[in-house]
Amino acid sequence: MSESTEKTTVTRDHLAGVLTRYNVAKTKAIGSRVLDLVIEVIGAALRDGNAVHLKGFGRFSVVEVPAQMRRNPKTGAPVAVPARQQVKFKPSAYLLKGVAK
């Protein structure tokens, strides 16, 4: 990527542009479609209960969060929160090492 020290948010549009610059995709529109496909494949795997491991990046998995009793912060009334599934991401050691530089 770039050597800039200015902090920005990396967006889908930016990633599509990177795919185009590195000749992975001929146009930004194709780069955007590639990103859509990658996200869809990851989502489908997670919906099917599978984990997704991307070497050098991290691991996506689905965890079960049990039902809980919470309190409404405004009224203090108890609120039942149903059990649900949640996506968990564990970054790889390589990614953590790169962030820690």
C-alpha positions as CSV (number, residue, x, y, z in Angstrom):
1,M,0.0,0.0,0.0
2,S,1.3,3.5,0.5
3,E,3.9,5.0,2.9
4,S,1.6,7.8,4.0
5,T,1.4,8.4,7.8
6,E,-2.1,10.0,7.5
7,K,-4.7,7.7,9.0
8,T,-7.7,6.9,6.9
9,T,-10.3,4.2,6.7
10,V,-9.7,1.6,4.0
11,T,-13.0,1.2,2.1
12,R,-14.3,-1.3,-0.4
13,D,-13.6,1.4,-3.2
14,H,-10.0,1.7,-2.0
15,L,-9.5,-2.1,-2.0
16,A,-11.0,-2.3,-5.5
17,G,-8.6,0.4,-6.7
18,V,-5.7,-1.6,-5.2
19,L,-6.8,-4.7,-7.1
20,T,-6.8,-2.7,-10.3
21,R,-3.4,-1.1,-9.6
22,Y,-1.8,-4.5,-9.1
23,N,-3.5,-5.9,-12.2
24,V,-5.6,-8.4,-10.3
25,A,-8.7,-6.8,-11.9
26,K,-8.8,-4.8,-15.2
27,T,-11.2,-2.2,-13.8
28,K,-12.4,-0.9,-10.5
29,A,-15.8,-2.4,-11.2
30,I,-14.3,-5.8,-11.6
31,G,-12.2,-5.3,-8.5
32,S,-15.4,-4.5,-6.6
33,R,-17.1,-7.6,-7.9
34,V,-14.1,-9.7,-6.8
35,L,-14.5,-8.2,-3.3
36,D,-18.2,-9.0,-3.3
37,L,-17.5,-12.6,-4.3
38,V,-14.9,-13.0,-1.5
39,I,-17.3,-11.6,1.1
40,E,-20.1,-13.8,-0.2
41,V,-18.0,-16.9,0.0
42,I,-16.8,-16.1,3.5
43,G,-20.4,-15.4,4.6
44,A,-21.7,-18.6,3.0
45,A,-19.1,-20.7,4.8
46,L,-19.9,-19.1,8.1
47,R,-23.7,-19.6,7.6
48,D,-22.9,-23.3,7.0
49,G,-21.1,-23.4,10.3
50,N,-17.6,-23.6,8.8
51,A,-14.6,-21.6,9.9
52,V,-12.6,-19.5,7.4
53,H,-8.9,-19.4,7.8
54,L,-6.9,-17.0,5.7
55,K,-3.2,-17.6,6.3
56,G,-1.4,-14.5,7.3
57,F,-4.6,-12.6,8.0
58,G,-6.7,-14.5,10.5
59,R,-9.6,-16.9,11.2
60,F,-13.3,-16.2,11.1
61,S,-15.6,-18.5,13.1
62,V,-19.2,-18.5,14.4
63,V,-19.6,-18.8,18.2
64,E,-22.8,-19.4,20.2
65,V,-23.6,-16.6,22.7
66,P,-26.0,-17.9,25.4
67,A,-29.2,-16.2,26.5
68,Q,-28.6,-13.5,29.1
69,M,-30.4,-11.3,31.5
70,R,-29.4,-7.6,31.1
71,R,-30.6,-4.3,32.4
72,N,-32.0,-1.4,30.5
73,P,-29.5,1.4,31.4
74,K,-32.2,4.1,31.3
75,T,-34.9,2.4,33.4
76,G,-33.0,-0.3,35.2
77,A,-35.6,-2.9,34.2
78,P,-34.4,-6.4,33.4
79,V,-34.3,-7.4,29.8
80,A,-34.0,-10.9,28.4
81,V,-31.5,-11.1,25.6
82,P,-32.0,-14.3,23.5
83,A,-29.2,-16.7,22.5
84,R,-27.6,-15.9,19.2
85,Q,-24.7,-16.6,16.9
86,Q,-21.9,-14.2,16.6
87,V,-19.0,-14.0,14.1
88,K,-15.6,-14.1,15.8
89,F,-12.3,-13.0,14.2
90,K,-8.9,-14.0,15.5
91,P,-6.0,-12.2,13.8
92,S,-3.0,-14.2,12.8
93,A,0.3,-13.8,14.6
94,Y,1.7,-12.3,11.3
95,L,-1.0,-9.7,11.2
96,L,-0.6,-8.8,14.9
97,K,3.2,-8.5,14.4
98,G,2.7,-6.2,11.4
99,V,0.3,-4.0,13.4
100,A,2.7,-3.8,16.4
101,K,5.5,-2.3,14.3
